[in-house]
């Protein structure tokens, strides 16, 4: 891994607590990245920070170091109760929350501070008990945190440090009302330290910062360069029918050690994964309806090299730090230019190099002008040479994930937020679907036979 992404600032130049420096040393860090070098002097002096930086530049370590140092130097009030967290980190997705917690465990191993991780999809009672027992640093997603908060499992009145990560994504996912709800239950901005990080410091993000932070200082790292410097970008213009043959040809030609293929829909992920498996590739398929435990096992298999290709929707575009991803393929160009930046940010992380290959096909080519305008440059165009098109073997049929039930036994609807609090209605009887559901199924009229697609 290259070290050219680092600054000349060393961590031991900061007046950090010895236990924090020990954790930094365990992680192998000696020099700060540019975002860390710009953020730490401001935040360690007790000022609020609103930061913008490219993905993979070390902002997670920056705010974790500040949290640990602040909590160690500022003991809690004597009246603080056991179930009152001292620091809260809010993340928009489960994967990002898990990654932050993983980094916190490594960096805070010598501090003696307790860490809590809260997100939807798994371990409801276990997470609830963890909060009731008390944590110093609470990391999680808004929906599950609010669920426990409204049950009075914990409260936020002893919060000393608040961090809002991926603030722009909070807006995109519709979490901003939840965020405001939580911020208003914390001590006022002048009585806590706050940090906000976002891929873009847009008007709506800065409005949130000025409303709920104490005169935050703005930090921007290389704002004129939207995409990572070491990503080699290229775009092909294949016909829809040539996309699978072209993907197989590029995989054979480049032979990437670890690659991610992004699709816009779950249906396309299943199609692509089926063809890749049918042509000899070990594949991990990741989409929004994959159960959380299976999602984690797939990510672990991908990180450990048991699978060489991950096929995913944009659920994998943010919050995942998977080392040594050499190639990102946009099988479908994303509708959002920001999503393009986050997708290709999965490679060329922390100074490494990587390739980002995009297919501007018949269905998605019209997204390209907006993407190029946003990133500030044209994508190099490559021709679809005949030797790159490989005739594929038949696909392997993908096993569909079962629809996740809510706590009441009713299947989750498409509009439900992952990780949002669910009703606590008892489920149907064990092994059955309930008498009411059976009666409805008996009354259901037979549907007409679907017509084949033209």
N, C-alpha and C positions, 0 to 999 in steps of 0.2 A: 504494500500500500504506500502510496506517495505521501510525503509530508509537506508538499508545497501548498496545501490548503491551510497550513498553520501560520499564526502570526509570530512575532518575535517575543511576545509576552509570555513569561513563564508563570505557572500557577503559584510557585513559591514566592513570587514577588507580591502577591496579595496577602493581606493580614488575615488569613483564614485560621479557624480553629484547627488544632493539631489533628483531631480525629477526622476532620473533613479532608485535610491534606493526605492523611493515610489512605482514605478511600479513593482519592484521586490517583494516588500512586499505585494502588492495587489494580486499578483499571488501565494502567500503563500510560496515563496522560502526564505530559510534562509541560507542553506548550499549549496555549489557548488558541482556539479558532478565532477568526475575526469577530464573529458575533459575541463570543465569550469575552474577548478583549475589550469590546465596546460596551457590553452590558454590565459586567461585574463591577467595575469601579463605581458606576452610578448606583447599582442596586445594593452593593455592600456598604455604601454610605447612607443607606436608608431611604433612598428616593424611589418613587414608582417609575416603572419602565413600560413603554409601549414599543415593542420591537418587531421589525420586519426583516426576514432573512430567508434565503433559499432553503429548501428542504435538505436535510442531511448535513447541516452546518454546525450542529452541536448546541442548539438552543435548549434542548431538554437538560443537558448537563449544566448549562448556565443557570437555569432557574432552580434546579435541585441543589446546586452548591449554595445559592443564596438562601434557600429555605433552611437547609441544615445549619449554616453558619448563624443565621438570625435566631433560630430557636435555641441554639446552644448559648448564645450570648445574651438572650433575653428570656429569663425563666418565666414560666406561666404565673399568673396571678394566684394568690393563695386561695381564693374562693373558686378557682376552676374545678369543675367536676370531672369525674373520670370519663364520661361519655361526651366530652366537648373537644373536638379536634383543634389542634393549634395551627395547622396549615391545611389548606384545601386546594387541590389541583383538579380543575374541570377539563375534561377532554370530550370531543364530540363522538368518538367511536370506541367500541370495545377494544379493538386492536391497538389503538393509540394509548388507551388507559393501561393496558397490559404491558406495552412497551415502556411506558414511563415508570411503572412500578418495577419492572425488571431492572431498569437503569438505577432507580432509587435504591434497590436492594444492594447493588454493587457499590454505589458511591457512598451510601450511608451505613456500611457494614460496621464501622467503628464508633458510630455516634451514640448508640444505645437508644435511638428514637424508634418507636413502633410505627409500622407502616400498615395502612389499610387499603384494600383494593375492592371497589364496588362497581359492578356493571351487570347488565341484564343477561338473562339466558341460562345462568347456572347458579348453584349454591345459594339459593335465596335465604334459607334459615342460617346457614353458616356465615354468610356475610352480615346478616342482621346481628348475630351474636358477637361477631368481631367488633362491630360498632358499639354495641352495648358494653362490651368489656373495656373499650377505650383505645383510641389510636392517637398518635401525635400528628401524623401526616395522612390525610385522607385523599386518595386518588380515585377518580371514578367518572362515570357518565351522568349527565343531569337527571335522566328519568329515574334511575334506580336510587340515586341519592335523595331526590325529592320524595320518593315512595317511603323510604325509611324516616326522613325528616318529618313527614306528616303523621307518622305513627309515633312520633316523639321518642324514637330510639336514640337520637342524639340532637344536639342543637349547635348553632354556629356562633354563639355569642362570645366565645373565647378565641375566635380566629385571629391569629397574628399575621399570617401571610396568606394571600390569595393569588393563585395563578390561573389564568384563562388561556389555554393553548388552542391553536387553530381557531381563532375567533371568527374568521370569515366562514369557516365550515359550520360553525354554530348557526349562523344566519341561514346558510344553504339548507341545513337539515331541519329548520324550524324550531330550534332549541332556544331561541333568544328570549322568549318569555320565561322559560324555565330558569335561564341564567339570571335574568333580572330578579326573579323571585328569590333565588338563593343569595344574591349579592345584597339585597335589602334586608336579609335576616342576619347579616354579619355586622360587626362593629362598623361605624362610619369610616369613610375612606381615610380620614386623617388619623385614625386610631389603629390602622393596620397597614402593612406594606402590600402593594399589589403589583403584579406583573402580567402583561398581556402580550401574547405573541400571535402573529398572523402572517399568512403568505402575502397579503396585501393590506396596507393600512388605508382602507377606503374611508369615505365619509361616514358611513354607518358604523364602521369599527371604531373610528376615532370619537364619534359621538358617544358610543358606549364607554370608551375609555375616560373621556372627560366627565361623564355623568357619575361614574362609579369608582374613579381613582383620584388620587390626591396630586394634581398637577403633574401628570406623568411626563417624563422626558422621552422624546421620540428617538429611536435608534433604527437606522436603516443601513443594511449592508448590501452594497452593490445593487441599488434599485434599478439601475439602467440595464442590468443583465438578468433577464427573467429566468432563463434556463441555465442549468449547471454548465460550467465552462468545458468540462471534459466529456460531455456527451456528444457523440458523433451522430448527427441526425440525418435521415434520408427518408424519402417518400416514393412509393411506387403507385402507379395508377392501373391496377388490375381490373378486369371484368369480374363481376361477382363469382362467376363459375371458376375463375382462376385463383381465387384467394387461398383455398386449401392447397392446391398444387404449389403455389408460390411459397406459402409458409413452409411446407415440407422441403422445398428446394433450398430455401434460405437456412433452415435448420441443418440440413445436410452440408451445405457449403461452409457455414460459419462454425458449426459444431460447438455451440455455446455450452459452457460449463453449467450455467444456471440461468434460466430465462423465464420471463413472465409474459403471457399473451393476454392482452386486455380486449374484452368484448363489451358492447353496449348493453346486451341483454342476456338474461339467464339462458334463453333458448340457444343463443349463439355459443355460449360457453360449453353447453352440453354437446353441440354439434362439433366444435373444434376439438374438445377433449376426446370425443369418440373417435374422430379420425386420427388423432395423434396416437391414441392407444392402439388403434387398429394397425398403425404403421410402426409399432415397436417402441414407442416412447413411454416412459413412466411419468404419469401425469397426476397432479393435484388439482382438483376442481374446487374453486372457491367462489361462492355467490352469497347473497344476503340471506337466503333461507336455509343455508347449511347450519345445523345445530352447533352451538358454541363449542362443545367438547370435541366434536368431529373437526370443526374448523381449526382448533388448536393442535389437534393431532396431525392434520394435513400440513399446517405451517411448520411443525416440528420436523416432519418427514422431508419437507422441502429444504429447510435450513440444514439438515444433516446429510443432504445429498441422496436420500433414498428416491426422491423424484427429481428429475432434471428440469421439468417444465411445470409451471403453474399457469392454469387458465383461469382468469378471474374477471369479475365485473369491477366497477370502481370501488367496491368495498376494500380492495387491496391497494388503492391508489395513495392512501394516506395512512400514516401512523405505523407502518410496518418498516422496521429496520432489519432487512435480511441481507447479511453480508455477501459480497462477491456475486451479485446479480450482474451478469455481463451484458445481457440483451433484454430489451423491452420491445415487444411487438404490439403495435396498435392494430389488431386485426380489423377493428372498426375505429375510425377517427371519432374522438369524443365530441359531443355536442357543445361542450364548454371548453373554451381555451384554457381556463385555469386547470381543468381536469387533465388536459394534455401535459401541462407543466408538472403536475403532481405525479402523473403516470411515469413519465420519463425520469422523474426524480428518484425512482426506485433503483436506478443504476447510477454509476459514477458517483457514489457516495463517499464522503470523507477523503477526497483527493484521488480516488481511483478513476479509471476510465471505463466507458461503457458505450453501447450502441443502442440507438432508438430508431426502430424501423416502423413506418406507418404505411397503411394501405388506404389510399384515397379511392374508394371503389364507387360504383354507380350510386350507392345509397348515401354515402357519407362525404363525398368529395367537396360538396358545397360548404362544409364546415372549415375547410382549409384556409380560405382568406381571412377569416376571423382569428384563427390560430396564429397565422403568420403576422397579422397586425399586432396581436397581443405580445408575441415574443420578440417582435422587432426585427425579424429577418425571414428571408425565404428559405424553405426547406430544400436541400439539394434533391433534385429529381433523378431517379434511377430508372432505366428501361427494364421492362419485363421480358427478359431474354428467354428464348425457347428452352435453353438448357436449365433454367431455373424452375421450370414447371415439371413437377414429378407427378406421374399418374398415381393417385392414392389407392391403397387397399381399402376394402370396405370398413366403415367405422364400427367400433364396439358400442353397443347400446349402453347409454349411461343410466345408472340406477337413480331414479328421481328421489330426492329427499322428501320424507313425509312432511305434510303441513304441520307446523308447530301448533299445538293447542295452547290456548290461554289457560289461566288458572281455573276458569269455569268449564273447561273441556270443549269450548267452542273454537273452531279453527281460527287462526289469526287472519285478519283481513289485510288486503294489500296496503291500505292506508295506515295500519298500525305502525308505530315507531318501534324499532328494535330497542329493547332496554327500557321502554316506557312502563310506568307502573300499571299493573293489571288488577282487575277485580279479584276479590278473594272468595268468590262463590265456590262451594264445594264441587268437585268433579263428579262425573257420572259414576255409577256403581262399577266396581272392579270387574274388568273383563267384558263389560257391556257398553252399549251406547245410550242407555236410558230409554224408558218407554215412550216418551214424547218424540224422540228422534226416530224410533222405529215406526210410530204411527205416521209421522210425516213422510217417511220413505215409502210406506205402503200406499199413501195417497198420491204420491208423485206420478204424474202421467209419463208414459214412455216418450222419449224424444225421437224426433225423426232422424233417420240415418244421415250423418254428415256427408256432404258431397265432396268428392276429391277436389283438391286444388288444381286449377288449370295450369 
